[in-house]
Amino acid sequence: MTGFFAAAHSETKRRRSRSSLSFLSSPPLFLFSPPRTPPIQHQHKSRARRRAATRAPSYKIKARLEAEAEELARKALALDPSDGRAYVALGKLLAAQRRLDEARALYDEGATATRGENAHVWQAWATLEARVAASGWGAGGNGAKGNSGAAAAAADAAARKAARLFDAATVADPAHAAAWHGWGLMEKR
């Protein structure tokens, strides 16, 4: 071989001889691809239990599934306290059980743990407050429902708080569509 092809052929041979020994110095890439992290597994299981609880045929089964979901979400939270998804999963579960004060405290803790940078935590908290405002439930979910002035004032305060929380979600992530959508729906009411 002469000319360009000879030079290319010798270059290829040189590369192959170097790369054939490269496996000795560096392990294959598949050893470094991490498996699914345990917090995510707990979050997915928790969400599955929470969803199954809404379709449970009896109260006893629903209570068991909700307890399992709460336990899994708390495990995920303990494994990675800086992951906002665990706060959202547990907060939704607490809100579904009308444990609104606990859900609010959890969302506040989640916003602090994620340094205010997780739009999902802000959006879930804002959605909770918007639902409180729309349903007329009083502060703390204590059942101050009705047409009284106290219930209307509590609903108005919850709506103002929801607007501030939606604003925080859009500041954390301006492209977070769910926050913008939820804020728009709340303002429409």
N, C-alpha and C positions, 0 to 999 in steps of 0.2 A: 504494500500500500504506500502510496505517495501523496504528497500534497495535503489538502484540507482534511480528507477522510482519514488519513493516517494519524494526523494530530488529534482529531476528534476521537478516534478509536483508542489511542493511548490515554487520553484524558478519561474516557469512560472506564477503561481498565483500572486506572489509578483510583477513581472514585469507588469502584466496586471493591477493590482490595481494602480501602479504608472503611467502607461501610460494613463489610463482612465481619470486622472485628468490633464494630461499635456496640454490639449487643453486650460485650463484656464490661463496658464502662458504664452503661446506663441501662436500667431495668426497663422493660416494656411499659408503654403508657397505660395499659389496662390495669396495672397494679395501683395506679394513682387515681383512677376514677372512683370517687367515693360513693358508697351506697347511699340510699335515702337516709337522711338523718333521722334519728329517733323523734325529735320534736314534730317533724312533719308527719311521720306515721301516726303519732298520737293525735295530731290535729285532724287528719283525715278520718281516723276511727271515731273521734269525738263528733265530727260533723255527721258521719253516717248514723251514729246512735241518736243524735238530736233529731235528724230527719225521720228516722224510723219511729221515734217516740211520737211524732205528730200523727202517724198512721197506726198507732198501736190499737189493738182491738179492745184492750181493757186498761183501766186505770193502773192496775198492779204492774202490768208489763210496761206501761208508759213511765211509771215511777222508776222501775229498774233500769230502763234504757237511759233516762235522764241522769240517774245517779252514775251510770257507767260513763256517759258523755262528760259529766262534770269532772269525774276522776281523771279521765284521759286528758282533758283540757288543762287541768291543774298540773298533771305530770309534764305536759309539753311546756307549760309556763315555767315550771321548776328547772327543766333542762336548758331552756334558752329564754331568760327573762327579757332579752332585747328584741325578740321577735314579736311584732305586732299581731300576727295572725292568731296566736294563742289567746291574746287579750280579746280579740274580736269574737273568736269562737266561744269562749267562756262568757263573755258579755251578752252575746245573743241568747245563750242558754239561760242565763239568769233573767234576762228581760222576758223571755217566753214564760218563765215561771213567776213573773210579776215580782221579782226580787230587785226592784228598780234601784234602791239605794246601794245595794251591793254592786249592781252593774255600773252605776255611775262612779263609784269608788274605784272599781276595776279599770274602767276606761281612763280615769284620771291617772291611776298608777301606770297604765300602759302608755299614755301620752308622755309622762315623765321618763319612763324607762327607755322609750325610743327617741328621747330628746326632742319631741314634737315634730319629728321628720316623717312619721308614718301617717299618710293621709287616710288609710283604712281605719285606723283607730279613731281619728277625728270624725270620719264620716259615720261610723257605726254609733258613736256617742251622739252625734247630731241627729241621726235617724231616730234614736231612742227618745231624745227630747222632742223631736217633731211629732212622734206618735203620741207622746204624753200630751202635747199641746192640742193635737187633733181629737184625741179621745176624751179630753176634759178631766183626766185623772189629776188629782191634786199633787202637790209636791210630795215626793217620796212614795207615790203610788198608794197612798193610804185610804183611797176610796172617797175623797172629797169631790165626788162627781155630782154634777147637777147644774142648775142654772143660777146658782147663788153667786154673789159677787166674789166670794173667796175662790171659788172654782174658776171663774173667768179670769181673775187676777193671776192665779197659778198657771193657767193655760197660756196667758199672755207672757208671763215670765219665762215659761218653758219655750215658747216660740222665739223670744229674743235670744235666749241661751242657745237654741238650735241654730239660729242665724250666725251667731258668733262662732259656733263650732264648725258649721259648714264653711265659713270664711277661713278658719284655721286649716281645714282640709284642703281648700283650694290654694292656700299659701304654701302648704307642704308639698303639694303636687298640682300645679296649674292644669295638667292634662287629665286629672282624675274625673272621668265622666260621671261616675256614680254620685260624687259629691255635688257637682253642678246640677245634675238631674234632680237629686233629692232636695236641694235648695230651691230649685224652681218649683217643684211640686208643693213644697211647704208654703212658699210665697203665694202660690196660686190659690190656696185655701183661704 
